[in-house]
């Protein structure tokens, strides 16, 4: 996912396999985005890769913009 298309205040899902958190984009910059969730902040680079430890069952964390 190209995170440069996201906007501050946009609601997104942060997911790793069966795990996920609803969050809001709180910062967008040339290096990526910050998403605030109930589990704390997640940082994603411009390609949507997170530095947070992947889960064993789901792999790396990613952003999903398809909210219901």
C-alpha positions as CSV (number, residue, x, y, z in Angstrom):
1,X,0.0,0.0,0.0
2,X,1.2,3.5,-0.8
3,X,0.8,5.3,2.5
4,X,1.3,8.8,0.8
5,X,-2.4,8.6,-0.3
6,X,-3.6,8.5,3.3
7,X,-4.8,11.7,5.1
8,X,-4.7,12.8,8.8
9,X,-7.9,11.7,10.5
10,X,-8.7,8.9,8.1
11,X,-9.9,5.7,9.7
12,X,-8.0,2.5,8.9
13,X,-7.5,-1.0,10.1
14,X,-4.0,-2.2,11.2
15,X,-3.9,-6.0,10.8
16,X,-1.7,-9.0,11.1
17,X,-3.5,-12.2,10.1
18,X,-6.4,-12.7,12.6
19,X,-5.4,-9.7,14.7
20,X,-6.4,-6.2,14.0
21,X,-7.0,-2.7,15.5
22,X,-9.2,0.1,14.2
23,X,-7.2,3.3,14.2
24,X,-6.8,6.8,12.8
25,X,-4.0,8.3,10.8
26,X,-2.4,11.0,13.1
27,X,0.6,12.0,11.0
28,X,1.6,11.8,7.3
29,X,5.0,12.7,6.1
30,X,7.5,11.9,3.4
31,X,8.8,8.9,5.3
32,X,5.4,7.3,6.0
33,X,2.5,7.5,8.4
34,X,1.6,7.1,12.1
35,X,-1.6,5.4,13.0
36,X,-3.0,5.7,16.6
37,X,-4.8,2.5,17.9
38,X,-5.9,1.3,21.3
39,X,-2.7,-0.8,21.3
40,X,-0.6,2.3,20.8
41,X,0.9,3.9,17.8
42,X,2.0,2.1,14.6
43,X,4.5,3.6,12.2
44,X,4.4,2.6,8.5
45,X,6.9,3.6,5.8
46,X,5.7,4.8,2.4
47,X,5.3,1.2,1.2
48,X,3.1,0.3,4.2
49,X,5.7,-1.7,6.0
50,X,5.7,-1.6,9.8
51,X,8.7,-1.8,12.2
52,X,6.5,-3.5,14.8
53,X,7.2,-7.1,15.5
54,X,5.1,-9.4,13.3
55,X,2.7,-11.9,14.9
56,X,3.5,-15.6,14.7
57,X,0.2,-16.5,13.1
58,X,-0.3,-13.5,10.8
59,X,3.1,-12.2,9.8
60,X,3.9,-8.5,9.4
61,X,1.4,-5.7,10.3
62,X,-0.3,-3.9,7.4
63,X,-2.8,-1.1,6.8
64,X,-6.3,-1.9,5.4
65,X,-8.4,1.1,4.4
66,X,-11.6,-0.9,3.8
67,X,-13.7,-0.1,6.8
68,X,-17.3,-1.4,7.1
